[in-house]
Amino acid sequence: MRRFTILFALLVAIIPACAARPGDRLVYGLTLAPSGIDPHVNASSELGIPLTAVYDTLVYQDLSCNCFVAGLAERWEVSDDGLVYTFYLRQDIVFHDGIPFDAEAVRYNLERITSDDLASQKARFMLGPYDHAEVVDDYTIRIYLGEPFTPLLDALSQVYLGMASPAALAEWGEEYQLHQVGTGPYIFAEYVPGDHLLLRRNPDYAWGPEIYANETAQVEEIEFRFFVDPATRSPALETGEVQVMGEIPPQDASRLSESDDFAIVPAAVPGVSLMLFMNTARPPLDDVLVRQALLYGTDRQAIVTAIFADTSPVAYGPLAAATLGYEPAVQGMYPYNAERAADLLERAGWSDSDGDGIRDREGEPLVLDLYLMSWGYMPEIGQMAAAQWRAIGVDTVSQVVSYPEALSIASEGTHHLIPFTLSGSDPDILRKFFHSQALFNWSGVNDPEMDFWLEEAAQLGDRQQRVALYSRVQRQVMQQALVIPIRDYVNLNGISRRVQGLRFDAQGWFPQLIDVTLEDR
């Protein structure tokens, strides 16, 4: 009897502890195996899906108010001239290796990001006109800029500028990506490139931003596996190999959402829409009438319905509708109208003189070189668009190329049309494509007025004034017919019904894993 009493007491003690323990393991499917995952060095969105849970940032974006809230910095001040940002840091935070987080740690991270070794990487460009950082005291740091740069807070809220342990950075050097140390709700436990990445719950985490619903993580371990082939994603979810899978093919999304076992969590991704850039420097696209004809001759709704099963919105302008500063007025521009397209081509001097179905002028057929990357359903988009253009007498020569090849072709200006999309939560992303000196100025635009608007908007502190300038930019881009917008990007995440609380941050890509729970079914 005494042994039974002791055993019963042990069971009573053990059962509540087991019941209170966070769910054991979540398996999360990633769709790209990045060549590197150091957030200060590498640029893929895929690395941020796990690493947003490893790193905290100085500030966070709150979607409910479209504003920035405290993170590692409990408050901050901006000088009247916009050149100095002073951050007052929390004093109760430690890295996963036990090193206290302080102003020196921030300075060390910023110096690493802006060092000559990393200066060509995404994180450095996100800092804009960064000059230097000054440690004022143990928990106060100032960031000095060469000129005002309003997108700075947006940049500091992203994983690419997450705060890493200076001790770990110094110890591991170029091998740091295999031994990452942050302050976040999950600890970086193991990474085998191309195979899997494992995170473990940080039991000491107690300093999360107000956008989190929980103080500590609810799942003990999260394992990330790579599913590069789209055909393998839905089967992995349906067989239970994973409980979350990103970028579910649109054709599978409706079927999965109708199941009692699965759900689809769509996440709208801000930034620029998927666009076909028209090279204004290469005839015949140097003629705005021809560019406008292609816009009127593209049935974007048909493309989105056929290829994406209406799981993402039709794009009408260069900025995705989920992005701050989106201009709704572009929605009324260039509705599909094949007759209008044909009329514009006639006015530009292109007619079908020999009856072969392709327009010509002075003996030259109207043929455009179209280069397409293999990802993002771009070959399928190109095929449908080419068929629509052929109906108005425009022929295309299409070629699928790798991403590095596409960059080379676009920079050399040998294309007529080439697609691209890029995510980003600040409308300053437009400057990367439509400023005359921009790296991705694939339309070859050279508009001093638009350059001024983009430069001014990056420096203004007043949100309404910034939005007004970006509105002008969007309308100007479409009036000049620089691009053919196709669709706004939506990440279709398939989840097991066991998964609860999956939400995404302002970037649209990155889940707030601290709030995810696993229910028994």
MOMO-V513843 format. One record per residue. N is the residue number from 1. BURIAL is 1 if it has 16 or more other C-alpha atoms within 10 Angstrom, else 0. D_CENTER is the distance of its C-alpha to the mean C-alpha in whole Angstrom. Layout:
n: <N | N>
burial: <BURIAL | BURIAL>
d_center: <D_CENTER | D_CENTER>
//
This chain:
n: <1 | 2 | 3 | 4 | 5 | 6 | 7 | 8 | 9 | 10 | 11 | 12 | 13 | 14 | 15 | 16 | 17 | 18 | 19 | 20 | 21 | 22 | 23 | 24 | 25 | 26 | 27 | 28 | 29 | 30 | 31 | 32 | 33 | 34 | 35 | 36 | 37 | 38 | 39 | 40 | 41 | 42 | 43 | 44 | 45 | 46 | 47 | 48 | 49 | 50 | 51 | 52 | 53 | 54 | 55 | 56 | 57 | 58 | 59 | 60 | 61 | 62 | 63 | 64 | 65 | 66 | 67 | 68 | 69 | 70 | 71 | 72 | 73 | 74 | 75 | 76 | 77 | 78 | 79 | 80 | 81 | 82 | 83 | 84 | 85 | 86 | 87 | 88 | 89 | 90 | 91 | 92 | 93 | 94 | 95 | 96 | 97 | 98 | 99 | 100 | 101 | 102 | 103 | 104 | 105 | 106 | 107 | 108 | 109 | 110 | 111 | 112 | 113 | 114 | 115 | 116 | 117 | 118 | 119 | 120 | 121 | 122 | 123 | 124 | 125 | 126 | 127 | 128 | 129 | 130 | 131 | 132 | 133 | 134 | 135 | 136 | 137 | 138 | 139 | 140 | 141 | 142 | 143 | 144 | 145 | 146 | 147 | 148 | 149 | 150 | 151 | 152 | 153 | 154 | 155 | 156 | 157 | 158 | 159 | 160 | 161 | 162 | 163 | 164 | 165 | 166 | 167 | 168 | 169 | 170 | 171 | 172 | 173 | 174 | 175 | 176 | 177 | 178 | 179 | 180 | 181 | 182 | 183 | 184 | 185 | 186 | 187 | 188 | 189 | 190 | 191 | 192 | 193 | 194 | 195 | 196 | 197 | 198 | 199 | 200 | 201 | 202 | 203 | 204 | 205 | 206 | 207 | 208 | 209 | 210 | 211 | 212 | 213 | 214 | 215 | 216 | 217 | 218 | 219 | 220 | 221 | 222 | 223 | 224 | 225 | 226 | 227 | 228 | 229 | 230 | 231 | 232 | 233 | 234 | 235 | 236 | 237 | 238 | 239 | 240 | 241 | 242 | 243 | 244 | 245 | 246 | 247 | 248 | 249 | 250 | 251 | 252 | 253 | 254 | 255 | 256 | 257 | 258 | 259 | 260 | 261 | 262 | 263 | 264 | 265 | 266 | 267 | 268 | 269 | 270 | 271 | 272 | 273 | 274 | 275 | 276 | 277 | 278 | 279 | 280 | 281 | 282 | 283 | 284 | 285 | 286 | 287 | 288 | 289 | 290 | 291 | 292 | 293 | 294 | 295 | 296 | 297 | 298 | 299 | 300 | 301 | 302 | 303 | 304 | 305 | 306 | 307 | 308 | 309 | 310 | 311 | 312 | 313 | 314 | 315 | 316 | 317 | 318 | 319 | 320 | 321 | 322 | 323 | 324 | 325 | 326 | 327 | 328 | 329 | 330 | 331 | 332 | 333 | 334 | 335 | 336 | 337 | 338 | 339 | 340 | 341 | 342 | 343 | 344 | 345 | 346 | 347 | 348 | 349 | 350 | 351 | 352 | 353 | 354 | 355 | 356 | 357 | 358 | 359 | 360 | 361 | 362 | 363 | 364 | 365 | 366 | 367 | 368 | 369 | 370 | 371 | 372 | 373 | 374 | 375 | 376 | 377 | 378 | 379 | 380 | 381 | 382 | 383 | 384 | 385 | 386 | 387 | 388 | 389 | 390 | 391 | 392 | 393 | 394 | 395 | 396 | 397 | 398 | 399 | 400 | 401 | 402 | 403 | 404 | 405 | 406 | 407 | 408 | 409 | 410 | 411 | 412 | 413 | 414 | 415 | 416 | 417 | 418 | 419 | 420 | 421 | 422 | 423 | 424 | 425 | 426 | 427 | 428 | 429 | 430 | 431 | 432 | 433 | 434 | 435 | 436 | 437 | 438 | 439 | 440 | 441 | 442 | 443 | 444 | 445 | 446 | 447 | 448 | 449 | 450 | 451 | 452 | 453 | 454 | 455 | 456 | 457 | 458 | 459 | 460 | 461 | 462 | 463 | 464 | 465 | 466 | 467 | 468 | 469 | 470 | 471 | 472 | 473 | 474 | 475 | 476 | 477 | 478 | 479 | 480 | 481 | 482 | 483 | 484 | 485 | 486 | 487 | 488 | 489 | 490 | 491 | 492 | 493 | 494 | 495 | 496 | 497 | 498 | 499 | 500 | 501 | 502 | 503 | 504 | 505 | 506 | 507 | 508 | 509 | 510 | 511 | 512 | 513 | 514 | 515 | 516 | 517 | 518 | 519 | 520 | 521>
burial: <0 | 0 | 0 | 0 | 0 | 0 | 0 | 0 | 0 | 0 | 0 | 0 | 0 | 0 | 0 | 0 | 0 | 0 | 0 | 0 | 0 | 1 | 1 | 0 | 1 | 1 | 1 | 1 | 1 | 1 | 1 | 1 | 1 | 1 | 0 | 0 | 1 | 1 | 1 | 1 | 1 | 1 | 1 | 1 | 1 | 1 | 1 | 1 | 1 | 1 | 1 | 1 | 1 | 1 | 1 | 1 | 1 | 1 | 1 | 1 | 1 | 1 | 0 | 0 | 0 | 0 | 0 | 0 | 1 | 1 | 1 | 1 | 1 | 0 | 0 | 1 | 0 | 0 | 0 | 0 | 0 | 1 | 1 | 1 | 1 | 1 | 1 | 1 | 1 | 1 | 0 | 0 | 1 | 1 | 1 | 1 | 0 | 0 | 0 | 1 | 1 | 1 | 1 | 1 | 1 | 1 | 1 | 1 | 1 | 1 | 1 | 1 | 1 | 1 | 0 | 0 | 0 | 1 | 0 | 0 | 1 | 1 | 1 | 1 | 0 | 1 | 1 | 1 | 1 | 1 | 0 | 0 | 1 | 0 | 1 | 0 | 0 | 0 | 1 | 1 | 1 | 1 | 1 | 1 | 1 | 0 | 1 | 1 | 1 | 1 | 1 | 1 | 1 | 1 | 1 | 1 | 1 | 1 | 1 | 1 | 1 | 1 | 1 | 1 | 1 | 1 | 0 | 1 | 1 | 0 | 0 | 0 | 0 | 0 | 0 | 1 | 1 | 1 | 1 | 1 | 1 | 1 | 1 | 1 | 1 | 1 | 1 | 1 | 1 | 0 | 1 | 0 | 0 | 0 | 0 | 1 | 1 | 1 | 1 | 1 | 1 | 1 | 0 | 1 | 1 | 0 | 1 | 1 | 1 | 0 | 1 | 0 | 0 | 0 | 1 | 1 | 1 | 1 | 1 | 1 | 1 | 1 | 1 | 1 | 1 | 1 | 1 | 0 | 0 | 0 | 0 | 0 | 1 | 1 | 0 | 1 | 1 | 1 | 0 | 0 | 0 | 1 | 1 | 1 | 1 | 1 | 1 | 1 | 1 | 1 | 0 | 1 | 1 | 0 | 0 | 1 | 0 | 0 | 0 | 0 | 0 | 1 | 1 | 1 | 1 | 1 | 1 | 1 | 1 | 1 | 1 | 1 | 1 | 1 | 1 | 1 | 1 | 1 | 1 | 1 | 1 | 1 | 0 | 1 | 1 | 1 | 1 | 1 | 1 | 1 | 1 | 1 | 1 | 1 | 1 | 1 | 1 | 1 | 1 | 1 | 1 | 1 | 1 | 1 | 0 | 0 | 1 | 1 | 1 | 1 | 1 | 1 | 1 | 1 | 1 | 1 | 1 | 1 | 1 | 1 | 1 | 1 | 1 | 1 | 1 | 1 | 1 | 0 | 0 | 1 | 0 | 0 | 0 | 1 | 1 | 1 | 0 | 1 | 0 | 1 | 1 | 1 | 1 | 1 | 1 | 1 | 0 | 1 | 0 | 1 | 1 | 1 | 0 | 0 | 0 | 0 | 0 | 1 | 1 | 1 | 0 | 0 | 0 | 0 | 1 | 1 | 1 | 1 | 0 | 1 | 1 | 1 | 1 | 0 | 0 | 0 | 0 | 1 | 1 | 1 | 1 | 1 | 0 | 1 | 1 | 1 | 0 | 1 | 1 | 1 | 0 | 1 | 1 | 1 | 1 | 1 | 0 | 1 | 0 | 1 | 0 | 0 | 0 | 0 | 0 | 1 | 1 | 0 | 1 | 1 | 0 | 0 | 1 | 0 | 1 | 1 | 1 | 1 | 1 | 1 | 1 | 1 | 1 | 1 | 1 | 1 | 1 | 1 | 1 | 1 | 1 | 1 | 1 | 1 | 1 | 1 | 0 | 0 | 0 | 1 | 1 | 1 | 1 | 1 | 1 | 0 | 0 | 0 | 0 | 1 | 1 | 0 | 1 | 1 | 0 | 1 | 1 | 1 | 1 | 1 | 1 | 0 | 0 | 0 | 0 | 1 | 1 | 0 | 1 | 1 | 1 | 0 | 1 | 1 | 1 | 1 | 1 | 1 | 0 | 0 | 1 | 1 | 1 | 1 | 1 | 1 | 1 | 1 | 1 | 1 | 1 | 1 | 1 | 1 | 1 | 1 | 1 | 1 | 1 | 0 | 0 | 1 | 1 | 1 | 1 | 1 | 1 | 1 | 1 | 1 | 1 | 1 | 1 | 1 | 1 | 1 | 1 | 1 | 0 | 0 | 0>
d_center: <64 | 63 | 60 | 59 | 58 | 56 | 54 | 53 | 53 | 50 | 48 | 48 | 47 | 44 | 43 | 41 | 40 | 38 | 37 | 35 | 33 | 30 | 29 | 29 | 26 | 23 | 22 | 18 | 17 | 14 | 14 | 14 | 16 | 15 | 17 | 17 | 15 | 16 | 14 | 16 | 16 | 13 | 10 | 8 | 6 | 9 | 11 | 9 | 10 | 14 | 14 | 13 | 16 | 18 | 17 | 18 | 17 | 19 | 18 | 16 | 14 | 16 | 15 | 19 | 20 | 17 | 18 | 18 | 20 | 22 | 21 | 23 | 24 | 26 | 26 | 26 | 28 | 27 | 30 | 31 | 30 | 27 | 27 | 28 | 25 | 27 | 26 | 28 | 27 | 28 | 31 | 31 | 28 | 29 | 26 | 27 | 30 | 32 | 31 | 31 | 28 | 29 | 29 | 30 | 27 | 24 | 26 | 26 | 22 | 22 | 25 | 23 | 20 | 22 | 25 | 26 | 24 | 21 | 21 | 19 | 16 | 12 | 14 | 17 | 15 | 13 | 17 | 18 | 22 | 22 | 26 | 27 | 27 | 30 | 32 | 34 | 35 | 34 | 31 | 31 | 28 | 28 | 25 | 27 | 25 | 27 | 26 | 24 | 20 | 19 | 15 | 17 | 16 | 13 | 12 | 15 | 13 | 10 | 11 | 12 | 15 | 16 | 20 | 21 | 25 | 27 | 30 | 27 | 26 | 29 | 31 | 28 | 27 | 25 | 26 | 23 | 21 | 23 | 25 | 22 | 23 | 21 | 23 | 20 | 22 | 22 | 23 | 22 | 25 | 25 | 23 | 24 | 22 | 21 | 23 | 22 | 20 | 22 | 22 | 25 | 25 | 26 | 29 | 30 | 27 | 28 | 26 | 22 | 21 | 22 | 19 | 20 | 23 | 25 | 26 | 26 | 24 | 26 | 25 | 27 | 25 | 22 | 22 | 19 | 20 | 18 | 19 | 18 | 20 | 19 | 23 | 23 | 20 | 22 | 25 | 24 | 23 | 27 | 29 | 27 | 26 | 23 | 22 | 19 | 17 | 13 | 13 | 16 | 18 | 19 | 22 | 22 | 21 | 24 | 26 | 24 | 24 | 28 | 29 | 30 | 29 | 25 | 22 | 19 | 16 | 14 | 11 | 10 | 6 | 7 | 7 | 10 | 11 | 12 | 15 | 18 | 19 | 23 | 25 | 27 | 29 | 30 | 33 | 33 | 30 | 31 | 33 | 31 | 33 | 32 | 28 | 29 | 31 | 28 | 26 | 29 | 29 | 26 | 26 | 22 | 23 | 25 | 22 | 20 | 23 | 24 | 21 | 19 | 22 | 20 | 18 | 15 | 16 | 18 | 16 | 19 | 18 | 15 | 13 | 11 | 14 | 12 | 11 | 14 | 17 | 16 | 20 | 21 | 24 | 22 | 23 | 27 | 26 | 27 | 28 | 29 | 32 | 34 | 37 | 35 | 33 | 37 | 39 | 36 | 37 | 40 | 40 | 38 | 41 | 40 | 42 | 43 | 47 | 47 | 46 | 44 | 41 | 39 | 39 | 41 | 42 | 45 | 45 | 41 | 39 | 36 | 34 | 30 | 28 | 25 | 23 | 20 | 18 | 18 | 15 | 13 | 17 | 17 | 21 | 22 | 20 | 22 | 26 | 26 | 25 | 28 | 30 | 30 | 30 | 33 | 35 | 35 | 36 | 33 | 33 | 30 | 30 | 27 | 26 | 23 | 22 | 20 | 17 | 19 | 22 | 19 | 19 | 22 | 23 | 21 | 22 | 26 | 26 | 27 | 25 | 26 | 23 | 20 | 16 | 13 | 9 | 6 | 3 | 5 | 8 | 11 | 13 | 14 | 11 | 14 | 16 | 14 | 16 | 19 | 20 | 23 | 23 | 19 | 18 | 16 | 19 | 20 | 22 | 24 | 24 | 27 | 27 | 28 | 28 | 24 | 24 | 26 | 24 | 21 | 22 | 24 | 21 | 19 | 23 | 24 | 24 | 25 | 22 | 24 | 25 | 21 | 20 | 24 | 23 | 19 | 21 | 24 | 21 | 20 | 23 | 24 | 22 | 23 | 27 | 27 | 25 | 22 | 20 | 20 | 17 | 17 | 15 | 12 | 9 | 10 | 10 | 14 | 15 | 18 | 20 | 24 | 26 | 27 | 23 | 23 | 21 | 18 | 15 | 12 | 11 | 9 | 6 | 7 | 6 | 8 | 12 | 15 | 17 | 20 | 21 | 21 | 25 | 26 | 29 | 32 | 33>
//
